[in-house]
Amino acid sequence: MKNVIDERLIYEILSVVEEIPEGKVASYGQIAALIGREKNARLVGRVLSRSSSYGDYPCHRVVNHAGRTAPGWHEQRALLEQEGVKFKKNGHVDMTRYQWDP
């Protein structure tokens, strides 16, 4: 099994992330679907966890399908709030209000 992710795929994912406007969020699955890999949400997450090796991308704008932020990345919520994204009482982003519609 191949453990290395193709660089072309990495930049394809990051180019979608780069398009997410300020004040909006996208889900890992949404990004996977936009690049034609509907079943690869985890791959998107893995790429984003290493994105700093490739440049400065707004990865804080990517959450899971329920609007949960990345585990262990406490700054993510503050970055989103600075852009005007509101969180529900359960601590999740309101996806009906803030999900990006490309």
C-alpha positions as a Markdown table, in Angstrom:
| # | Residue | x | y | z |
|---|---|---|---|---|
| 1 | Met | 0.0 | 0.0 | 0.0 |
| 2 | Lys | 1.3 | 3.4 | -0.9 |
| 3 | Asn | 1.8 | 5.7 | 2.1 |
| 4 | Val | 2.9 | 8.8 | 0.1 |
| 5 | Ile | 0.3 | 11.3 | -1.1 |
| 6 | Asp | 0.8 | 12.6 | -4.6 |
| 7 | Glu | 1.9 | 16.2 | -4.6 |
| 8 | Arg | -0.5 | 17.1 | -7.4 |
| 9 | Leu | -3.4 | 15.8 | -5.2 |
| 10 | Ile | -2.1 | 17.9 | -2.2 |
| 11 | Tyr | -2.1 | 21.1 | -4.2 |
| 12 | Glu | -5.5 | 20.2 | -5.7 |
| 13 | Ile | -6.9 | 20.0 | -2.1 |
| 14 | Leu | -5.1 | 23.2 | -1.0 |
| 15 | Ser | -6.3 | 25.1 | -4.0 |
| 16 | Val | -9.9 | 24.4 | -3.0 |
| 17 | Val | -9.2 | 25.4 | 0.6 |
| 18 | Glu | -7.7 | 28.6 | -0.7 |
| 19 | Glu | -11.0 | 29.5 | -2.4 |
| 20 | Ile | -13.1 | 29.3 | 0.8 |
| 21 | Pro | -14.1 | 32.9 | 1.5 |
| 22 | Glu | -13.6 | 34.6 | 4.8 |
| 23 | Gly | -16.5 | 34.0 | 7.2 |
| 24 | Lys | -17.4 | 30.7 | 5.5 |
| 25 | Val | -16.5 | 27.1 | 6.2 |
| 26 | Ala | -16.3 | 23.9 | 4.2 |
| 27 | Ser | -16.3 | 20.3 | 5.4 |
| 28 | Tyr | -13.6 | 17.7 | 4.7 |
| 29 | Gly | -16.2 | 15.7 | 2.7 |
| 30 | Gln | -17.2 | 18.8 | 0.7 |
| 31 | Ile | -13.6 | 19.4 | -0.4 |
| 32 | Ala | -13.2 | 15.7 | -1.3 |
| 33 | Ala | -16.3 | 15.9 | -3.5 |
| 34 | Leu | -15.1 | 19.1 | -5.2 |
| 35 | Ile | -11.9 | 17.3 | -6.3 |
| 36 | Gly | -13.8 | 14.3 | -7.5 |
| 37 | Arg | -12.9 | 12.0 | -4.5 |
| 38 | Glu | -16.2 | 11.8 | -2.6 |
| 39 | Lys | -15.0 | 9.1 | -0.3 |
| 40 | Asn | -11.7 | 10.7 | 0.8 |
| 41 | Ala | -12.7 | 13.1 | 3.5 |
| 42 | Arg | -10.0 | 11.6 | 5.8 |
| 43 | Leu | -7.4 | 12.1 | 3.1 |
| 44 | Val | -8.3 | 15.8 | 3.0 |
| 45 | Gly | -7.9 | 16.0 | 6.8 |
| 46 | Arg | -4.5 | 14.3 | 6.6 |
| 47 | Val | -3.3 | 16.7 | 3.9 |
| 48 | Leu | -4.6 | 19.7 | 5.9 |
| 49 | Ser | -2.8 | 18.6 | 9.0 |
| 50 | Arg | 0.5 | 19.0 | 7.1 |
| 51 | Ser | -0.5 | 22.0 | 5.0 |
| 52 | Ser | 2.1 | 24.3 | 6.7 |
| 53 | Ser | 4.8 | 22.4 | 4.8 |
| 54 | Tyr | 3.3 | 23.8 | 1.5 |
| 55 | Gly | 2.5 | 27.4 | 2.4 |
| 56 | Asp | -0.1 | 29.5 | 4.2 |
| 57 | Tyr | -3.6 | 28.3 | 3.6 |
| 58 | Pro | -6.8 | 29.1 | 5.4 |
| 59 | Cys | -7.2 | 25.6 | 6.8 |
| 60 | His | -9.0 | 26.9 | 9.8 |
| 61 | Arg | -12.1 | 27.3 | 7.5 |
| 62 | Val | -12.4 | 23.5 | 7.2 |
| 63 | Val | -14.5 | 21.6 | 9.8 |
| 64 | Asn | -16.2 | 18.2 | 9.8 |
| 65 | His | -19.7 | 17.7 | 8.4 |
| 66 | Ala | -21.3 | 18.4 | 11.7 |
| 67 | Gly | -19.4 | 21.7 | 12.1 |
| 68 | Arg | -16.9 | 20.4 | 14.7 |
| 69 | Thr | -13.4 | 21.9 | 14.7 |
| 70 | Ala | -10.2 | 19.9 | 14.4 |
| 71 | Pro | -9.4 | 18.0 | 17.7 |
| 72 | Gly | -6.4 | 19.6 | 19.5 |
| 73 | Trp | -6.4 | 22.8 | 17.4 |
| 74 | His | -7.8 | 25.2 | 20.0 |
| 75 | Glu | -6.9 | 28.3 | 17.9 |
| 76 | Gln | -9.3 | 27.3 | 15.1 |
| 77 | Arg | -12.4 | 28.5 | 16.8 |
| 78 | Ala | -10.8 | 31.9 | 17.6 |
| 79 | Leu | -9.7 | 32.3 | 14.0 |
| 80 | Leu | -13.2 | 31.5 | 12.7 |
| 81 | Glu | -14.8 | 33.9 | 15.3 |
| 82 | Gln | -12.5 | 36.7 | 14.1 |
| 83 | Glu | -14.0 | 36.2 | 10.7 |
| 84 | Gly | -17.6 | 36.5 | 12.1 |
| 85 | Val | -18.4 | 32.8 | 12.2 |
| 86 | Lys | -20.8 | 32.0 | 15.1 |
| 87 | Phe | -20.9 | 28.8 | 17.0 |
| 88 | Lys | -24.0 | 27.0 | 18.3 |
| 89 | Lys | -24.4 | 26.2 | 22.0 |
| 90 | Asn | -22.9 | 22.7 | 21.4 |
| 91 | Gly | -19.6 | 24.3 | 20.2 |
| 92 | His | -20.2 | 23.5 | 16.5 |
| 93 | Val | -20.3 | 25.9 | 13.5 |
| 94 | Asp | -23.8 | 26.4 | 12.3 |
| 95 | Met | -23.3 | 24.7 | 8.9 |
| 96 | Thr | -26.7 | 25.9 | 7.6 |
| 97 | Arg | -25.6 | 29.5 | 8.0 |
| 98 | Tyr | -21.8 | 29.4 | 7.3 |
| 99 | Gln | -21.2 | 26.6 | 4.9 |
| 100 | Trp | -19.5 | 27.7 | 1.7 |
| 101 | Asp | -21.5 | 27.2 | -1.4 |
| 102 | Pro | -19.0 | 27.3 | -4.3 |
